[in-house]
Amino acid sequence: MGLTKTENFTGRQNQLAAFAKALGHPARIAIVEYLLAHNSCICGDLVDELPLSQSTVSQHLKELKQVGILRGDIEGVSVCYCIDEQGWTQAREMLTGLLATPIGNAECRPSTSCC
């Protein structure tokens, strides 16, 4: 996010944006839903579940892991991925907080351009 001047925003805003960006692809939503339902899996399981190549699934897993939503543990030649409970809780709370924020108290008037 070099050109967006992230240093001009709060840590909370930057973290929330990172979570939203990581969840901003349907394949990543499918991965999270699968892992929430199955608790853990091996990357190959995800390739069988998604209409994507191994390398594409790996890239999506990397993005989710980088932001802290997933955790990956090496088991032999495979990596077992699961939801990182702490990261998932933080993402859920931050996104819920934003989405639960009521719209301001200003009344919508027919003469304003937003209505």
FENWOPE-V202470 format. One record per residue. N is the residue number from 1. RES is the residue in one small letter. PHI is phi in radians with two decimals (none if undefined). PSI is psi in whole degrees, -180 to 180 (* if undefined). Layout:
# FENWOPE-V202470
[[N & RES & PHI & PSI] [N & RES & PHI & PSI]]
This chain:
# FENWOPE-V202470
[[1 & m & none & 39] [2 & g & -1.03 & -45] [3 & l & -1.36 & -13] [4 & t & -1.54 & -1] [5 & k & 0.95 & 56] [6 & t & -1.02 & -23] [7 & e & -1.16 & -15] [8 & n & -1.49 & 0] [9 & f & -2.06 & 160] [10 & t & -1.25 & 162] [11 & g & -1.04 & -39] [12 & r & -1.11 & -44] [13 & q & -1.12 & -42] [14 & n & -1.15 & -41] [15 & q & -1.17 & -43] [16 & l & -1.07 & -42] [17 & a & -1.10 & -39] [18 & a & -1.11 & -43] [19 & f & -1.09 & -46] [20 & a & -1.09 & -41] [21 & k & -1.13 & -44] [22 & a & -1.10 & -33] [23 & l & -1.61 & 4] [24 & g & -1.48 & 24] [25 & h & -2.38 & 134] [26 & p & -1.03 & -31] [27 & a & -1.15 & -37] [28 & r & -1.25 & -36] [29 & i & -1.10 & -44] [30 & a & -1.07 & -40] [31 & i & -1.10 & -48] [32 & v & -1.08 & -45] [33 & e & -1.06 & -42] [34 & y & -1.10 & -46] [35 & l & -1.20 & -35] [36 & l & -1.11 & -37] [37 & a & -1.36 & -31] [38 & h & -1.91 & -6] [39 & n & 1.26 & -40] [40 & s & -2.82 & 164] [41 & c & -2.87 & 173] [42 & i & -1.81 & 147] [43 & c & -0.87 & -37] [44 & g & -1.04 & -33] [45 & d & -1.06 & -40] [46 & l & -1.18 & -37] [47 & v & -1.10 & -36] [48 & d & -1.23 & -27] [49 & e & -1.52 & -28] [50 & l & -1.91 & 149] [51 & p & -1.46 & 50] [52 & l & -2.33 & 157] [53 & s & -1.28 & 163] [54 & q & -0.98 & -45] [55 & s & -1.16 & -36] [56 & t & -1.21 & -43] [57 & v & -1.06 & -43] [58 & s & -1.06 & -39] [59 & q & -1.14 & -42] [60 & h & -1.15 & -40] [61 & l & -1.08 & -41] [62 & k & -1.06 & -44] [63 & e & -1.10 & -44] [64 & l & -1.19 & -36] [65 & k & -1.24 & -40] [66 & q & -1.07 & -36] [67 & v & -1.50 & -9] [68 & g & 1.71 & 9] [69 & i & -1.39 & -32] [70 & l & -2.04 & 161] [71 & r & -2.26 & 143] [72 & g & -2.24 & 127] [73 & d & -2.00 & 134] [74 & i & -1.38 & 126] [75 & e & -2.23 & 96] [76 & g & 1.20 & -122] [77 & v & -1.67 & 2] [78 & s & -1.97 & 161] [79 & v & -1.99 & 126] [80 & c & -1.69 & 119] [81 & y & -1.77 & 147] [82 & c & -2.65 & 168] [83 & i & -1.20 & 132] [84 & d & -1.45 & 108] [85 & e & -1.00 & -41] [86 & q & -1.17 & -47] [87 & g & -1.14 & -41] [88 & w & -1.12 & -42] [89 & t & -1.09 & -44] [90 & q & -1.11 & -46] [91 & a & -1.08 & -46] [92 & r & -1.06 & -45] [93 & e & -1.15 & -41] [94 & m & -1.19 & -45] [95 & l & -1.18 & -40] [96 & t & -1.10 & -42] [97 & g & -1.05 & -43] [98 & l & -1.15 & -48] [99 & l & -1.22 & -23] [100 & a & -1.54 & -6] [101 & t & -1.21 & 123] [102 & p & -1.21 & 153] [103 & i & -1.21 & 146] [104 & g & -0.84 & 167] [105 & n & -1.39 & -7] [106 & a & -1.08 & 134] [107 & e & -1.37 & 145] [108 & c & -1.47 & 124] [109 & r & -1.95 & 142] [110 & p & -0.97 & -25] [111 & s & -1.41 & -11] [112 & t & -1.54 & 151] [113 & s & -1.33 & -12] [114 & c & -1.46 & -7] [115 & c & -1.80 & *]]
